[in-house]
Amino acid sequence: MNQKIINLYEEYTHSSLSRKDFMKRLAILTGSTALALTVLPLLENNYATSSTLQDDSISTENVTYPGVDGDMKAVLAMPKGKKKIGSVLVIHENRGLNPHIIDVTNRIAATGFIALGVDALSPLGGTPADEDKGREMIGKLDPAKNLQNYLKGLGFLRTLKNGNGKVGCVGFCWGGGMANQLAVHDSKLQAAVAYYGSQAVVEDVPKIKASLMLHYGGLDERINAGIPAYESALKANNVDYKIFIYDGVNHAFNNDTSPTRYNEVAAKLAWERTIGLFKKVL
């Protein structure tokens, strides 16, 4: 697909661009409104076509834990019959705790970890079925309270009886930025993995004690602009980190519900590297 169309969709999903204006610009790029409507399903997430893990070796349940202004909703997945294992907090994209991120949570559990997929939109009633509505709701969250709700999620994982006390996190897009923030604000965090997420400000880098793994799509100019300054600060402060840039792939390359941006080769390699870090550190 034309990269300009993909870039327009990225702008739409990560800015205040209205759907009406997005569709007008998409029609210009494709040549007509009819063609724009044909292209749209290839851009938007389609959960019906995504891979969904079916694994009897794990258990999954809906749970809550105390947040700043009430209970936080989450999906808790863990391998059956295993104790004293590491835990991973899973942080969703800017649309909420959708089926794709729940599937990611289950996949992490299937590799031998306790996994907690938190719904950041819990204070606003939870993730809606309408993804555009979810995007609007994300923008209404109080950033400071949202950060605390995720920090409390890390604390919740540390209390679980089957855990070994070691905790990591992985986030995607909006959640990738949050993974970097958790590394800054939780000195006990063992590992943080950010997929195409905004970087922490360089002044906060000295606070990072976790091992970092940062995955970026080579075509993701918006997010990648922050890499040089972040990497320089990580080096200067002797942070344990690895940066991987996957050439020729877009933002959200790991999301298999997004047919236009998903890249199976890059997603598989990044996943192997992610689980490898968790197995080493947790």
C-alpha positions as CSV (number, residue, x, y, z in Angstrom):
1,M,0.0,0.0,0.0
2,N,1.1,3.6,-0.7
3,Q,3.2,4.7,2.3
4,K,1.5,8.1,2.2
5,I,-1.8,6.4,3.0
6,I,-0.2,4.5,5.9
7,N,1.4,7.7,7.2
8,L,-2.0,9.4,7.1
9,Y,-3.6,6.6,9.1
10,E,-0.8,6.9,11.6
11,E,-1.5,10.6,11.9
12,Y,-5.2,9.9,12.4
13,T,-4.6,7.3,15.1
14,H,-2.1,9.4,17.0
15,S,-3.4,12.9,16.8
16,S,-6.7,14.9,17.2
17,L,-7.4,14.6,13.4
18,S,-11.2,13.9,13.2
19,R,-12.5,10.9,11.3
20,K,-14.3,13.2,8.9
21,D,-11.1,15.0,8.0
22,F,-9.2,11.8,7.8
23,M,-11.7,10.4,5.3
24,K,-11.5,13.5,3.2
25,R,-7.7,13.3,3.0
26,L,-7.9,9.5,2.4
27,A,-10.3,10.1,-0.5
28,I,-7.8,12.6,-2.0
29,L,-4.9,10.1,-1.7
30,T,-6.9,7.2,-3.2
31,G,-8.7,9.2,-5.9
32,S,-12.3,8.9,-4.7
33,T,-14.5,8.3,-1.7
34,A,-15.4,4.9,-3.0
35,L,-11.8,3.8,-3.2
36,A,-11.2,5.3,0.3
37,L,-13.9,3.1,1.7
38,T,-12.3,0.1,0.0
39,V,-8.9,0.8,1.5
40,L,-10.2,1.6,5.0
41,P,-10.7,-2.0,6.1
42,L,-7.1,-2.7,5.2
43,L,-6.0,0.0,7.6
44,E,-8.2,-0.6,10.6
45,N,-7.8,-3.4,13.1
46,N,-9.7,-6.6,12.3
47,Y,-9.9,-8.9,15.3
48,A,-11.7,-11.6,13.4
49,T,-8.6,-12.3,11.3
50,S,-6.0,-12.1,14.2
51,S,-4.4,-15.1,15.7
52,T,-6.0,-16.1,19.0
53,L,-4.0,-18.4,21.3
54,Q,-5.8,-21.6,22.4
55,D,-3.7,-23.2,25.1
56,D,-5.0,-25.4,27.9
57,S,-1.8,-25.0,29.8
58,I,-2.7,-21.5,30.9
59,S,-5.6,-20.1,32.9
60,T,-7.1,-16.7,32.2
61,E,-9.4,-14.6,34.4
62,N,-10.7,-11.1,34.8
63,V,-9.4,-9.4,37.9
64,T,-9.3,-6.0,39.6
65,Y,-6.8,-4.3,41.8
66,P,-7.0,-0.9,43.7
67,G,-6.2,2.1,41.6
68,V,-6.0,5.8,42.4
69,D,-9.7,6.5,42.0
70,G,-11.3,3.0,42.2
71,D,-10.6,-0.5,40.9
72,M,-8.5,-1.1,37.8
73,K,-9.8,-3.9,35.5
74,A,-7.3,-6.4,34.1
75,V,-6.9,-9.8,32.5
76,L,-4.6,-12.1,34.5
77,A,-3.1,-15.1,32.7
78,M,-0.7,-17.6,34.1
79,P,0.6,-21.1,33.3
80,K,-1.1,-23.8,35.3
81,G,0.8,-25.6,38.0
82,K,3.8,-23.4,38.1
83,K,5.1,-21.4,41.0
84,K,7.8,-18.9,41.8
85,I,7.8,-17.5,38.2
86,G,8.4,-14.0,36.9
87,S,5.6,-11.6,36.1
88,V,5.0,-9.3,33.1
89,L,2.7,-6.2,33.0
90,V,1.2,-5.8,29.5
91,I,0.4,-2.3,28.3
92,H,-2.0,-1.7,25.5
93,E,-2.0,0.7,22.5
94,N,-4.0,3.9,22.5
95,R,-7.4,2.2,21.9
96,G,-7.6,0.3,25.2
97,L,-7.5,-3.4,26.3
98,N,-8.6,-4.9,23.0
99,P,-8.7,-8.6,21.9
100,H,-5.2,-8.3,20.4
101,I,-3.6,-7.2,23.7
102,I,-5.6,-9.8,25.6
103,D,-4.1,-12.4,23.2
104,V,-0.6,-11.0,23.7
105,T,-1.2,-11.4,27.5
106,N,-2.1,-15.0,27.0
107,R,0.9,-15.6,24.7
108,I,3.2,-14.3,27.4
109,A,1.7,-16.7,30.0
110,A,2.1,-19.6,27.6
111,T,5.9,-18.9,27.6
112,G,6.0,-19.5,31.4
113,F,5.2,-16.1,33.0
114,I,2.4,-14.5,34.9
115,A,0.9,-11.8,32.7
116,L,-1.4,-9.0,33.6
117,G,-3.1,-7.0,30.8
118,V,-4.3,-3.8,32.4
119,D,-7.2,-1.7,31.1
120,A,-6.0,1.9,31.5
121,L,-9.6,3.1,30.6
122,S,-11.0,1.5,33.8
123,P,-11.5,5.0,35.5
124,L,-13.7,5.9,32.5
125,G,-15.8,2.8,32.5
126,G,-13.4,0.5,30.6
127,T,-12.4,-0.1,27.0
128,P,-15.4,0.4,24.6
129,A,-16.0,-1.7,21.5
130,D,-15.7,1.4,19.3
131,E,-11.9,2.0,18.9
132,D,-12.3,5.6,17.9
133,K,-14.2,6.2,21.2
134,G,-11.3,4.4,23.0
135,R,-8.8,6.7,21.4
136,E,-10.8,9.7,22.5
137,M,-11.0,8.3,26.0
138,I,-7.3,7.8,26.2
139,G,-6.8,11.5,25.7
140,K,-9.1,12.2,28.7
141,L,-7.0,10.2,31.2
142,D,-5.1,12.1,33.9
143,P,-1.5,11.4,33.0
144,A,-0.2,11.4,36.6
145,K,-3.1,9.2,37.8
146,N,-2.7,6.9,34.9
147,L,1.0,6.4,35.7
148,Q,0.2,5.6,39.3
149,N,-2.4,3.1,38.2
150,Y,0.2,1.2,36.2
151,L,2.7,1.4,39.0
152,K,0.1,-0.1,41.3
153,G,-0.3,-2.8,38.7
154,L,3.4,-3.7,39.1
155,G,2.8,-3.7,42.9
156,F,-0.2,-6.0,42.5
157,L,2.0,-8.5,40.5
158,R,4.6,-8.5,43.2
159,T,1.9,-9.7,45.7
160,L,0.8,-12.8,43.8
161,K,1.7,-16.0,45.6
162,N,2.8,-17.8,42.4
163,G,5.3,-15.1,41.5
164,N,8.9,-14.9,42.4
165,G,8.9,-11.1,43.0
166,K,10.6,-10.3,39.7
167,V,8.5,-8.1,37.4
168,G,8.9,-6.7,33.9
169,C,6.6,-4.9,31.5
170,V,6.0,-4.7,27.8
171,G,4.1,-2.0,26.0
172,F,3.0,-1.3,22.5
173,C,2.7,2.2,20.9
174,W,1.0,4.3,23.6
175,G,1.9,1.4,25.9
176,G,5.5,1.5,24.7
177,G,5.8,5.0,26.0
178,M,4.3,3.9,29.3
179,A,6.9,1.1,29.5
180,N,9.6,3.7,29.3
181,Q,7.9,5.7,32.0
182,L,7.6,2.7,34.3
183,A,11.3,2.1,33.9
184,V,11.9,5.6,35.1
185,H,9.5,5.6,38.0
186,D,9.9,2.1,39.4
187,S,13.5,1.4,40.6
188,K,12.6,-2.3,41.3
189,L,11.5,-3.1,37.8
190,Q,13.7,-5.8,36.3
191,A,12.9,-5.4,32.6
192,A,11.0,-3.0,30.3
193,V,10.2,-3.7,26.6
194,A,8.9,-0.9,24.5
195,Y,7.5,-1.5,21.0
196,Y,7.5,1.7,18.9
197,G,6.9,3.8,22.0
198,S,7.8,7.4,22.8
199,Q,11.1,7.7,24.7
200,A,11.5,9.0,28.3
201,V,13.0,12.5,28.5
202,V,16.8,12.3,28.8
203,E,16.8,14.0,32.2
204,D,15.0,11.0,33.6
205,V,17.3,8.4,32.2
206,P,19.6,8.3,35.3
207,K,16.6,6.9,37.3
208,I,16.4,3.8,35.1
209,K,17.6,0.6,36.7
210,A,15.7,-1.9,34.5
211,S,17.1,-3.7,31.5
212,L,15.5,-2.1,28.4
213,M,14.7,-3.5,25.1
214,L,13.4,-1.1,22.5
215,H,11.8,-2.2,19.2
216,Y,11.2,0.3,16.3
217,G,9.9,0.1,12.8
218,G,12.3,1.6,10.3
219,L,9.5,3.6,8.5
220,D,8.2,5.0,11.8
221,E,9.7,8.5,11.4
222,R,7.5,10.1,14.1
223,I,8.7,7.8,16.9
224,N,12.2,7.2,15.6
225,A,13.1,10.9,15.8
226,G,13.6,10.5,19.5
227,I,16.0,7.5,19.3
228,P,19.4,9.3,19.0
229,A,19.0,11.5,22.1
230,Y,17.6,8.6,24.1
231,E,20.3,6.2,23.2
232,S,23.0,8.8,24.0
233,A,21.5,9.2,27.5
234,L,21.2,5.5,28.0
235,K,24.9,5.0,27.1
236,A,26.0,7.9,29.2
237,N,24.2,6.5,32.3
238,N,25.3,2.9,31.7
239,V,21.8,1.6,31.4
240,D,21.5,-2.0,30.2
241,Y,19.7,-1.6,26.9
242,K,19.2,-3.0,23.4
243,I,17.7,-1.1,20.5
244,F,16.4,-2.9,17.4
245,I,15.2,-1.1,14.3
246,Y,13.5,-3.3,11.8
247,D,14.1,-2.0,8.3
248,G,11.2,-1.4,5.9
249,V,8.4,-2.0,8.5
250,N,5.9,0.4,9.9
251,H,4.7,1.5,13.3
252,A,2.5,-1.3,14.9
253,F,4.3,-4.0,13.0
254,N,3.6,-6.4,15.8
255,N,-0.2,-6.0,15.6
256,D,-1.5,-8.9,13.6
257,T,-5.0,-7.4,13.5
258,S,-3.7,-4.6,11.3
259,P,-3.2,-6.2,7.9
260,T,-1.4,-3.3,6.3
261,R,1.1,-2.6,9.0
262,Y,1.7,-6.0,10.4
263,N,5.0,-7.6,9.4
264,E,5.2,-11.3,10.4
265,V,9.0,-11.6,10.1
266,A,9.8,-8.6,12.2
267,A,7.0,-9.4,14.7
268,K,8.4,-12.9,15.2
269,L,11.9,-11.8,15.7
270,A,11.0,-9.0,18.1
271,W,8.9,-11.5,20.1
272,E,11.7,-14.0,20.3
273,R,14.0,-11.3,21.6
274,T,11.4,-10.0,24.1
275,I,10.7,-13.4,25.6
276,G,14.5,-14.1,25.6
277,L,15.0,-11.0,27.8
278,F,12.2,-12.0,30.2
279,K,13.7,-15.5,30.5
280,K,17.1,-14.0,31.2
281,V,16.0,-11.3,33.7
282,L,12.8,-12.6,35.3
